[in-house]
Amino acid sequence: MRLGSAVRHDVAGLVGAFPQWFESDFGFRIGGLPTHQFFKPYALTLDLTRMRILMEPTA
């Protein structure tokens, strides 16, 4: 699974045909959902003002 430059192997996620309201009614297309397992080795910041996800690897 890849999100920007973050790459993880053998992690759970959900991908598929979502209902129309879920896939595109938020102003962007949702094609899949990464799980906590993907984000676990990162410090995650959601910058909602600039609509960015910032991920810093943790030691």
GROMACS elastic network, one bead per residue, 0.5 to 0.9 nm:
[ bonds ]
;  ai    aj funct       b0    kb
    1     6     6  0.82939   500
    1     7     6  0.57997   500
    1     8     6  0.54171   500
    1     9     6  0.62259   500
    1    10     6  0.80444   500
    1    11     6  0.73912   500
    1    12     6  0.89124   500
    1    13     6  0.83127   500
    1    34     6  0.80112   500
    1    38     6  0.79346   500
    2     5     6  0.68855   500
    2     6     6  0.56528   500
    2     8     6  0.65373   500
    2     9     6  0.87471   500
    3     6     6  0.52592   500
    3     7     6  0.66052   500
    3     8     6  0.89216   500
    3    34     6  0.89439   500
    4     7     6  0.79049   500
    6    55     6  0.79040   500
    7    38     6  0.84794   500
    8    11     6  0.67238   500
    8    38     6  0.63934   500
    8    39     6  0.89877   500
    9    38     6  0.86010   500
   11    34     6  0.83929   500
   11    35     6  0.77733   500
   11    37     6  0.61053   500
   11    38     6  0.60711   500
   12    34     6  0.70645   500
   12    35     6  0.61126   500
   12    36     6  0.85150   500
   12    37     6  0.68095   500
   12    38     6  0.74830   500
   13    32     6  0.72665   500
   13    33     6  0.57383   500
   13    35     6  0.53914   500
   13    36     6  0.89573   500
   13    37     6  0.86387   500
   13    38     6  0.82025   500
   14    31     6  0.87851   500
   14    32     6  0.54809   500
   14    33     6  0.51025   500
   14    34     6  0.65837   500
   14    35     6  0.78764   500
   15    18     6  0.82091   500
   15    31     6  0.62297   500
   15    33     6  0.64276   500
   15    34     6  0.86553   500
   16    31     6  0.68284   500
   16    32     6  0.67550   500
   17    20     6  0.86322   500
   17    23     6  0.81025   500
   17    31     6  0.76627   500
   17    32     6  0.89497   500
   18    21     6  0.81882   500
   18    22     6  0.62485   500
   18    23     6  0.55723   500
   18    30     6  0.81285   500
   18    31     6  0.76953   500
   18    32     6  0.87194   500
   19    22     6  0.53802   500
   19    23     6  0.60958   500
   19    24     6  0.87720   500
   20    23     6  0.51636   500
   20    24     6  0.61916   500
   20    25     6  0.74209   500
   21    24     6  0.59905   500
   21    25     6  0.51536   500
   21    26     6  0.82172   500
   22    25     6  0.60317   500
   22    26     6  0.74710   500
   22    29     6  0.86285   500
   22    30     6  0.73774   500
   23    26     6  0.77527   500
   23    28     6  0.79648   500
   23    29     6  0.54993   500
   23    31     6  0.67553   500
   23    32     6  0.89962   500
   24    27     6  0.62859   500
   24    28     6  0.57239   500
   24    30     6  0.64135   500
   25    28     6  0.72383   500
   25    29     6  0.78907   500
   26    29     6  0.75284   500
   26    30     6  0.85221   500
   30    33     6  0.75913   500
   34    37     6  0.79080   500
   34    38     6  0.62080   500
   34    39     6  0.79348   500
   35    38     6  0.55839   500
   35    39     6  0.70795   500
   35    40     6  0.89134   500
   36    39     6  0.52248   500
   36    40     6  0.58242   500
   37    40     6  0.52795   500
   37    41     6  0.81895   500
   38    41     6  0.75523   500
   38    42     6  0.86130   500
   39    42     6  0.55792   500
   39    43     6  0.79001   500
   39    44     6  0.72821   500
   39    55     6  0.82685   500
   40    43     6  0.79031   500
   40    44     6  0.88018   500
   40    58     6  0.89622   500
   41    56     6  0.85133   500
   41    57     6  0.59996   500
   41    58     6  0.57844   500
   41    59     6  0.80186   500
   42    55     6  0.56806   500
   42    56     6  0.52253   500
   42    58     6  0.52923   500
   42    59     6  0.88003   500
   43    54     6  0.80262   500
   43    55     6  0.56353   500
   43    56     6  0.50881   500
   43    57     6  0.62183   500
   43    58     6  0.62059   500
   44    53     6  0.71906   500
   44    54     6  0.58445   500
   44    56     6  0.67168   500
   44    57     6  0.88335   500
   45    52     6  0.82890   500
   45    53     6  0.59027   500
   45    55     6  0.64687   500
   45    56     6  0.85968   500
   46    49     6  0.88926   500
   46    51     6  0.75082   500
   46    52     6  0.61835   500
   46    54     6  0.63929   500
   46    55     6  0.88641   500
   47    50     6  0.56967   500
   47    51     6  0.55481   500
   47    52     6  0.50267   500
   47    53     6  0.60838   500
   47    54     6  0.73863   500
   48    52     6  0.65668   500
   48    53     6  0.83532   500
   49    52     6  0.79823   500
